[in-house]
Amino acid sequence: SRLNLFRRRMQECLLSDVYYVMLVGVHLCMFSWSKIHQPHEKYNWLEISDADSNPEAACNCSAVLQGDQEEIEKAKILAITEAFQKSVQIPDEYYLSATENCRSFKIMRKYLQFPLSQEEKEFPLAYSMVVHHKVQNFERLLRTIYAPQNIYCVHVDQKSTPSFRAAVTAIVSCFPNVFMVSQPVSVVYASWSRVQADINCMADLYNSSINWKYFINVCGQDFPLKTNWEIVQMLRLLRGSNSMESEKMPEGKKWRVTKVHEVVDGAIQGTEKHKEAPPFNLPILSGNAYIVVSRGYIRSVLEDKRIQVLIEWAKDTYSPDEFLWATIQRMPGVPGSTRPNAKFDMTDLNAIARLVKWQGHEGSDGSPDAVYAECQGRHVRGICVYGVGDLRWLLDQHHLFANKFDIEIDPFVIYCLEKYLRRKALAEIH
């Protein structure tokens, strides 16, 4: 069988040291796409295929993955045409009718219904999914990260439209291991409510019957860059430690934690009132909202009295999600944490939690100051919404997830990622 042939070739490769590479400490043997990424024939029907009547099949994903500039330019032009944009949009109401028969919905959308390996079965993950619009983005993200051994908490912003909430609820109801958060909140950008949404999901996940190993939080515009099996391998290598951005607070951001902020008419505003110093003389570290943390870290967030005091102190700051997790990560006694010494500082590029291409750090390939190449999609609030031209670069990175993706800006990069990851996942069946 192809699976046995694959195993024999892996052994030959390891013995000869041909194509031997290191991926975050795991030695993997790599062959051409056509050989190593052949799914087990029994599961070919689970592939995301051009034959599925997807409008995005107009894109030659294989050529794009190989960096074919002509195909990339074709996809870029097609993505902005009005007729094509209309063809890929799915109304919220569709999901209400499609999920009336959950079994048919899961088969039609090709959700995985069994663990693809014993390793994955024995290493369940917990996801917090905080979303507020664009059902299609949410459903495609869920399908790509879904595995029956994992558990998923979905938080829908209370300000979301009734049609969005109804559609997400309908999708969630089809899965026994996916549930709506027990205490949803109305999320205000850059306010404490964004953190509270994740904490509420953390509590529900921690109190569930599934003994998951690691927690990952995502939003509706995230998408994975790794298969579930690859994520499990990388998390095993962490050996209980956590991975997130956590570094010295830049001078230009210190106002966020030194002045009192409050929500007025649905928006956060600063005041002239100065905040008290952080409790316990804690150094406040800079980070971001997205983290990869152990079950022990979540237990500390929910139960550690020091952290409860820090949480209360943080509630009137600006964008607390961009320092709270990073600060907890450097507190002594928190499982998987590191010391607050600067030698343990970690940037977003070195962590594995999330890859974000910030406009201010972009530049041409020849620029010595550029952190990464220029965005091939579109910028929204200083962040790159990825285009199909970013795909090869994305897959060359070590991160588990990337942000941002948007079907309304470039559906091809999502479609090609879906195809690539599913084909790879099916080739990894043990």
C-alpha positions as CSV (number, residue, x, y, z in Angstrom):
1,S,0.0,0.0,0.0
2,R,1.0,3.7,-0.4
3,L,1.2,4.0,3.4
4,N,3.7,1.1,3.7
5,L,5.7,2.5,0.8
6,F,5.8,5.8,2.5
7,R,7.0,4.2,5.8
8,R,9.8,2.3,3.9
9,R,10.9,5.4,2.2
10,M,11.0,7.3,5.4
11,Q,13.2,4.6,6.9
12,E,15.5,4.6,3.9
13,C,15.8,8.4,4.1
14,L,16.7,8.3,7.8
15,L,19.4,5.7,7.2
16,S,20.9,7.6,4.3
17,D,20.5,11.1,5.8
18,V,19.0,12.3,2.5
19,Y,16.5,15.2,2.8
20,Y,17.0,15.2,6.6
21,V,15.8,18.4,8.1
22,M,14.9,19.7,11.5
23,L,11.5,21.2,12.3
24,V,11.4,22.6,15.8
25,G,13.5,19.7,17.1
26,V,11.5,17.0,15.3
27,H,13.5,15.3,12.5
28,L,11.2,14.9,9.5
29,C,12.1,13.3,6.1
30,M,10.8,15.3,3.2
31,F,10.0,14.1,-0.4
32,S,8.3,15.9,-3.2
33,W,4.7,17.0,-2.8
34,S,3.5,14.3,-5.1
35,K,5.0,11.4,-3.1
36,I,4.8,12.4,0.5
37,H,1.4,14.1,0.5
38,Q,-0.6,11.3,-1.0
39,P,-3.5,10.6,1.3
40,H,-4.3,7.1,2.3
41,E,-6.6,5.9,-0.5
42,K,-9.3,4.9,1.9
43,Y,-9.8,8.5,2.9
44,N,-9.5,10.3,-0.4
45,W,-13.1,11.4,-0.1
46,L,-12.1,13.6,2.8
47,E,-9.8,15.7,0.6
48,I,-10.8,19.4,0.0
49,S,-11.1,19.1,-3.8
50,D,-11.6,21.3,-6.8
51,A,-14.5,18.9,-7.7
52,D,-16.5,20.2,-4.7
53,S,-18.0,23.0,-6.8
54,N,-16.0,25.7,-5.0
55,P,-15.7,28.9,-7.0
56,E,-12.2,29.1,-5.6
57,A,-11.2,26.1,-7.7
58,A,-10.5,28.6,-10.5
59,C,-7.2,29.1,-8.7
60,N,-4.3,26.7,-9.4
61,C,-3.2,26.1,-5.9
62,S,-0.4,23.8,-6.8
63,A,1.2,26.4,-9.0
64,V,0.7,29.1,-6.3
65,L,2.4,26.9,-3.7
66,Q,5.3,26.6,-6.0
67,G,5.5,30.4,-6.4
68,D,4.2,30.7,-9.9
69,Q,3.9,34.5,-10.3
70,E,1.7,34.3,-13.4
71,E,-0.9,32.1,-11.5
72,I,-0.6,34.4,-8.4
73,E,-1.4,37.5,-10.5
74,K,-4.3,35.7,-12.2
75,A,-5.8,34.9,-8.7
76,K,-5.2,38.4,-7.5
77,I,-7.1,39.9,-10.4
78,L,-10.0,37.4,-10.1
79,A,-10.3,38.0,-6.4
80,I,-11.3,41.6,-6.9
81,T,-13.8,41.2,-9.6
82,E,-17.4,41.9,-8.5
83,A,-18.9,38.7,-10.1
84,F,-16.4,36.4,-8.4
85,Q,-16.9,38.2,-5.0
86,K,-20.6,37.5,-5.3
87,S,-20.1,33.9,-6.2
88,V,-18.1,33.1,-3.0
89,Q,-20.3,34.9,-0.5
90,I,-22.6,32.6,1.5
91,P,-25.5,34.2,3.4
92,D,-26.0,33.5,7.1
93,E,-29.4,31.9,6.4
94,Y,-27.7,29.1,4.4
95,Y,-26.2,27.6,7.5
96,L,-29.6,27.4,9.2
97,S,-31.0,25.2,6.5
98,A,-27.7,23.3,5.9
99,T,-27.5,22.2,9.5
100,E,-31.1,21.0,9.8
101,N,-29.5,17.6,9.1
102,C,-26.2,17.6,11.0
103,R,-25.1,14.3,9.6
104,S,-25.5,15.5,6.0
105,F,-23.8,18.8,6.9
106,K,-20.7,17.2,8.4
107,I,-20.4,14.8,5.4
108,M,-20.9,17.5,2.8
109,R,-18.4,19.8,4.5
110,K,-16.0,16.9,5.1
111,Y,-15.5,17.3,8.8
112,L,-13.1,14.7,10.3
113,Q,-15.1,12.2,12.3
114,F,-12.2,10.3,13.9
115,P,-8.8,11.0,15.3
116,L,-6.1,10.6,12.6
117,S,-3.6,9.0,15.0
118,Q,-3.3,7.6,18.4
119,E,-0.9,10.4,19.4
120,E,-3.6,13.0,18.5
121,K,-6.3,11.0,20.4
122,E,-4.2,11.0,23.5
123,F,-3.3,14.7,23.3
124,P,-6.6,16.6,23.1
125,L,-6.5,20.4,22.7
126,A,-8.8,23.1,23.9
127,Y,-9.8,26.1,21.7
128,S,-11.4,29.4,22.6
129,M,-13.0,30.9,19.5
130,V,-14.0,34.6,19.9
131,V,-16.0,35.7,16.9
132,H,-18.4,38.5,16.0
133,H,-19.1,38.5,12.2
134,K,-18.5,36.6,8.9
135,V,-20.0,33.1,9.5
136,Q,-18.2,31.8,6.5
137,N,-14.8,32.7,8.0
138,F,-15.7,31.0,11.2
139,E,-17.1,27.8,9.7
140,R,-14.0,27.3,7.5
141,L,-11.7,27.9,10.4
142,L,-13.7,25.4,12.5
143,R,-13.6,22.8,9.8
144,T,-9.9,23.1,9.4
145,I,-9.0,22.8,13.1
146,Y,-11.8,20.4,14.0
147,A,-10.9,17.0,15.5
148,P,-13.4,14.9,17.5
149,Q,-10.9,14.4,20.5
150,N,-10.5,18.2,20.9
151,I,-12.9,20.6,22.6
152,Y,-14.1,24.0,21.3
153,C,-15.7,27.0,23.2
154,V,-17.3,29.5,20.9
155,H,-17.9,33.1,22.2
156,V,-20.2,35.2,20.0
157,D,-20.1,39.0,20.8
158,Q,-23.4,40.0,22.2
159,K,-23.5,42.9,19.8
160,S,-23.4,40.5,16.8
161,T,-26.4,40.4,14.4
162,P,-29.2,37.9,15.2
163,S,-28.5,36.2,11.9
164,F,-24.8,35.7,12.7
165,R,-25.6,34.4,16.2
166,A,-28.3,32.0,14.8
167,A,-26.0,30.7,12.1
168,V,-23.0,30.0,14.5
169,T,-25.4,28.4,17.0
170,A,-26.7,26.1,14.3
171,I,-23.2,25.0,13.3
172,V,-22.1,24.5,16.9
173,S,-25.2,22.4,17.6
174,C,-24.0,19.7,15.2
175,F,-20.9,18.8,17.2
176,P,-20.9,17.3,20.7
177,N,-17.4,18.7,21.5
178,V,-18.2,22.3,20.3
179,F,-20.3,24.5,22.6
180,M,-21.3,28.2,23.0
181,V,-19.8,29.9,26.0
182,S,-22.0,29.9,29.1
183,Q,-21.4,33.7,29.8
184,P,-21.1,35.8,26.6
185,V,-20.2,39.4,26.9
186,S,-20.5,42.5,24.7
187,V,-16.9,43.1,23.4
188,V,-15.6,46.6,23.1
189,Y,-12.4,47.0,21.1
190,A,-9.3,47.5,23.4
191,S,-11.3,47.1,26.6
192,W,-11.3,44.5,29.3
193,S,-14.3,42.8,27.7
194,R,-12.0,41.2,25.1
195,V,-10.1,39.5,27.9
196,Q,-13.2,38.5,29.7
197,A,-14.5,36.7,26.7
198,D,-11.5,34.4,26.7
199,I,-11.5,34.0,30.5
200,N,-15.2,32.8,30.3
201,C,-14.2,30.2,27.7
202,M,-11.2,29.2,29.7
203,A,-13.5,28.5,32.7
204,D,-15.9,26.5,30.6
205,L,-13.1,24.5,29.0
206,Y,-11.3,23.8,32.3
207,N,-14.5,22.6,33.9
208,S,-15.4,20.3,31.0
209,S,-15.0,16.5,31.2
210,I,-12.2,16.4,28.6
211,N,-8.7,16.3,30.0
212,W,-7.2,18.5,27.4
213,K,-3.4,19.3,27.4
214,Y,-3.0,22.7,25.9
215,F,-5.2,25.8,25.3
216,I,-5.2,27.9,22.1
217,N,-7.3,31.0,21.5
218,V,-8.3,32.1,18.1
219,C,-10.5,34.8,16.4
220,G,-12.6,34.6,13.3
221,Q,-9.9,35.9,11.1
222,D,-7.2,33.4,12.1
223,F,-6.3,30.3,10.2
224,P,-3.9,27.4,11.0
225,L,-0.6,26.9,9.2
226,K,-0.1,23.4,10.7
227,T,-2.2,20.2,10.8
228,N,-3.5,19.0,14.1
229,W,-0.8,16.3,14.1
230,E,1.9,18.9,13.6
231,I,0.4,21.1,16.3
232,V,0.5,18.1,18.8
233,Q,4.1,17.3,17.9
234,M,5.2,20.9,18.5
235,L,3.2,21.2,21.8
236,R,4.8,18.0,23.1
237,L,8.2,19.5,22.5
238,L,7.2,22.4,24.8
239,R,7.1,19.9,27.7
240,G,4.6,21.9,29.7
241,S,6.0,25.4,28.9
242,N,4.0,28.1,27.2
243,S,4.6,30.0,24.0
244,M,3.6,33.6,23.5
245,E,5.0,37.1,22.9
246,S,6.3,38.4,26.2
247,E,8.9,41.2,26.2
248,K,9.7,44.6,27.8
249,M,6.9,47.2,27.5
250,P,7.9,49.8,24.9
251,E,8.0,53.4,26.2
252,G,5.4,54.4,23.6
253,K,2.9,51.9,25.1
254,K,3.3,52.7,28.8
255,W,0.4,55.1,28.8
256,R,-1.9,52.1,28.4
257,V,-1.2,50.9,31.9
258,T,-0.5,54.2,33.7
259,K,-3.7,56.0,33.0
260,V,-7.3,55.0,33.9
261,H,-9.5,54.1,31.0
262,E,-13.2,53.6,30.8
263,V,-15.9,52.6,28.3
264,V,-18.2,55.4,27.2
265,D,-20.9,55.0,24.6
266,G,-19.5,51.7,23.4
267,A,-15.9,52.9,23.0
268,I,-12.9,53.0,25.4
269,Q,-11.6,56.4,26.4
270,G,-8.6,57.6,28.4
271,T,-8.8,59.8,31.5
272,E,-6.3,62.0,33.2
273,K,-6.5,59.9,36.3
274,H,-3.3,58.0,37.1
275,K,-3.4,54.3,38.0
276,E,-1.8,52.9,41.1
277,A,1.4,50.9,40.6
278,P,0.9,47.2,39.5
279,P,0.3,44.8,42.4
280,F,3.3,43.0,44.0
281,N,5.7,45.2,42.1
282,L,5.0,43.0,39.0
283,P,6.9,44.1,35.9
284,I,4.2,44.6,33.2
285,L,5.3,42.9,30.0
286,S,4.2,43.5,26.4
287,G,2.5,40.8,24.4
288,N,-0.6,40.1,22.4
289,A,-4.0,38.5,22.8
290,Y,-3.1,35.1,21.3
291,I,-1.4,32.4,23.4
292,V,-0.5,28.7,23.5
293,V,-0.6,27.7,27.1
294,S,-0.7,24.5,29.3
295,R,-3.7,23.4,31.3
296,G,-1.7,24.5,34.5
297,Y,-1.4,28.0,33.2
298,I,-5.2,28.2,32.7
299,R,-5.7,26.8,36.3
300,S,-3.5,29.6,37.6
301,V,-5.5,32.3,35.7
302,L,-8.7,30.9,37.2
303,E,-7.5,30.2,40.8
304,D,-4.2,31.9,41.6
305,K,-5.1,34.7,44.1
306,R,-2.2,36.9,42.9
307,I,-3.5,36.7,39.3
308,Q,-7.0,37.6,40.5
309,V,-5.6,40.8,42.0
310,L,-3.7,41.5,38.8
311,I,-6.9,41.0,36.8
312,E,-8.8,43.5,39.0
313,W,-6.0,46.0,38.5
314,A,-6.0,45.5,34.7
315,K,-9.7,46.1,34.2
316,D,-9.4,49.9,33.6
317,T,-6.4,49.8,31.3
318,Y,-6.2,50.1,27.5
319,S,-6.0,46.8,25.5
320,P,-5.2,44.6,28.5
321,D,-5.1,41.5,26.2
322,E,-1.8,42.9,25.0
323,F,-0.1,42.7,28.4
324,L,-2.0,40.5,30.8
325,W,-1.1,37.0,29.4
326,A,2.5,38.2,28.8
327,T,2.8,39.4,32.4
328,I,1.3,36.2,33.8
329,Q,3.7,34.2,31.8
330,R,6.6,35.8,33.7
331,M,5.1,35.3,37.2
332,P,7.0,32.8,39.5
333,G,5.0,29.7,40.2
334,V,2.7,29.8,37.1
335,P,3.1,26.5,35.3
336,G,5.1,26.8,32.1
337,S,6.2,30.4,32.9
338,T,9.7,31.9,32.6
339,R,11.5,34.4,34.8
340,P,10.9,38.2,34.2
341,N,14.6,38.7,33.4
342,A,15.1,40.2,30.0
343,K,17.0,37.2,28.8
344,F,13.7,35.3,28.7
345,D,11.9,38.0,26.6
346,M,10.2,36.5,23.5
347,T,9.0,38.3,20.4
348,D,5.9,37.3,18.4
349,L,8.2,36.0,15.7
350,N,10.0,33.6,18.1
351,A,6.8,32.4,19.8
352,I,4.7,29.9,18.0
353,A,1.3,31.3,18.9
354,R,0.5,33.7,16.1
355,L,2.1,35.1,13.0
356,V,1.0,38.7,12.2
357,K,2.5,40.8,9.4
358,W,2.6,44.4,10.7
359,Q,2.7,47.1,8.1
360,G,5.4,49.0,9.9
361,H,7.8,46.0,9.8
362,E,7.4,45.2,6.1
363,G,9.9,46.0,3.4
364,S,11.4,44.8,0.2
365,D,13.5,41.7,0.1
366,G,16.6,43.9,-0.2
367,S,15.8,46.1,2.8
368,P,18.1,45.3,5.8
369,D,15.5,46.8,8.3
370,A,12.5,44.8,7.1
371,V,11.3,42.0,9.3
372,Y,9.3,40.4,6.5
373,A,8.4,40.9,2.9
374,E,5.6,43.3,1.8
375,C,2.0,42.3,2.2
376,Q,0.5,40.6,-0.9
377,G,-3.1,41.3,0.2
378,R,-4.4,44.5,1.8
379,H,-3.7,46.4,5.0
380,V,-6.5,46.9,7.6
381,R,-5.5,49.0,10.7
382,G,-1.8,48.4,10.0
383,I,-2.1,44.6,9.7
384,C,-1.7,42.6,6.6
385,V,-4.9,40.7,5.5
386,Y,-3.1,38.0,3.6
387,G,-3.4,37.5,-0.1
388,V,-2.6,34.4,-2.2
389,G,0.9,35.8,-2.9
390,D,1.7,35.5,0.8
391,L,0.9,31.7,0.9
392,R,4.4,30.3,0.3
393,W,5.9,32.7,2.9
394,L,3.2,31.7,5.4
395,L,3.9,28.0,5.1
396,D,7.7,28.6,5.5
397,Q,7.0,30.0,9.1
398,H,7.0,27.9,12.3
399,H,3.9,29.4,13.8
400,L,0.7,27.4,14.5
401,F,-1.7,30.1,13.3
402,A,-1.6,33.3,11.3
403,N,-3.8,36.5,11.4
404,K,-5.5,38.0,9.3
405,F,-7.5,36.2,6.6
406,D,-10.7,37.5,5.0
407,I,-12.8,35.7,2.3
408,E,-14.0,39.1,1.2
409,I,-10.5,40.3,0.5
410,D,-8.8,37.1,-0.8
411,P,-10.7,33.8,-0.7
412,F,-7.9,32.0,-2.6
413,V,-5.3,32.0,0.2
414,I,-7.8,30.4,2.5
415,Y,-8.9,27.8,-0.1
416,C,-5.4,26.8,-0.9
417,L,-4.5,26.5,2.8
418,E,-7.5,24.3,3.3
419,K,-6.6,22.0,0.5
420,Y,-2.9,21.9,1.5
421,L,-3.6,21.2,5.2
422,R,-6.3,18.6,4.6
423,R,-4.2,16.7,2.1
424,K,-1.2,16.8,4.5
425,A,-3.4,15.7,7.4
426,L,-4.7,12.7,5.5
427,A,-1.1,11.7,4.5
428,E,-0.2,11.7,8.2
429,I,-2.8,9.1,9.2
430,H,-1.1,6.5,11.4
